[in-house]
Amino acid sequence: MTADFSRQAFLEFFDYVSKKGLMNPTTARARKAAAKAVLGILDEEEAADIRGLDVDELMTRFSNINSSDFTPGSLTTYKSRLSKGLSDFLRFKENPLSFKPNINSRPPRSANGASKSPKPVDRAPSSPRSDVAQDSASTQGLVFPIPLRPDVTVQVAGIPSDLTPTEAKKITAVIMALGTISEKDH
């Protein structure tokens, strides 16, 4: 029996690890969505065996095809999710019995969503990171960093991976209202 390294086997891998409890279902869905979108540009020959994919080159192609549909931050997030998912998939195919996914552990959260472990108070502020969104889907929905100015990046958090256009318009309206309020103060 030969191992299947096709695009379809890769996408099915996310359903498997989610169902078996090897990966948080939200993380698996987010990684699968990124993989499905990016690998969707492959022709059937390329999709038959994804082991030799050059993720950087593939992301360049994906960006060229979809440049108006994705922000640079989203492309970075997709690249991170695809890279981690591909690494997990290949390690799983190599040895399914000892497989552990490549995920960042996070401290447990209380009912109100706050971290149960104390945060250090003397920590220097962290710089905006483009990979913030990669696994934040694991417990609280997606997080998207949005650079506003050279020194200011905001993070929109808790976005469901199945966000509808109507829901996106609601979020947009709230943020637009915030901008209107701050203009009145100045």
DAWO-V424518 format. One record per residue. N is the residue number from 0. NEAR is the number of other C-alpha atoms within 10 Angstrom. Layout:
BEGIN
n = {N/N}
near = {NEAR/NEAR}
END
This chain:
BEGIN
n = {0/1/2/3/4/5/6/7/8/9/10/11/12/13/14/15/16/17/18/19/20/21/22/23/24/25/26/27/28/29/30/31/32/33/34/35/36/37/38/39/40/41/42/43/44/45/46/47/48/49/50/51/52/53/54/55/56/57/58/59/60/61/62/63/64/65/66/67/68/69/70/71/72/73/74/75/76/77/78/79/80/81/82/83/84/85/86/87/88/89/90/91/92/93/94/95/96/97/98/99/100/101/102/103/104/105/106/107/108/109/110/111/112/113/114/115/116/117/118/119/120/121/122/123/124/125/126/127/128/129/130/131/132/133/134/135/136/137/138/139/140/141/142/143/144/145/146/147/148/149/150/151/152/153/154/155/156/157/158/159/160/161/162/163/164/165/166/167/168/169/170/171/172/173/174/175/176/177/178/179/180/181/182/183/184/185}
near = {3/4/8/13/16/17/21/15/16/25/21/12/20/26/15/15/19/16/13/11/9/14/20/19/20/20/24/24/20/28/27/22/19/21/22/16/13/21/22/13/15/15/9/11/9/15/19/15/16/20/15/7/13/10/15/11/10/16/18/14/15/19/17/10/11/14/13/8/9/13/13/13/18/19/21/19/24/25/23/21/24/25/18/17/26/21/14/20/22/16/16/17/15/12/10/11/8/8/16/14/16/12/15/9/8/12/10/12/13/10/8/6/10/11/13/11/11/8/8/7/6/6/7/7/6/6/9/15/11/18/19/18/25/25/26/20/24/21/16/15/18/24/21/21/19/17/15/9/8/6/8/10/15/12/14/13/15/14/16/15/15/12/10/10/9/9/13/11/11/12/14/12/12/11/12/11/12/11/11/11/11/9/9/7/6/5}
END
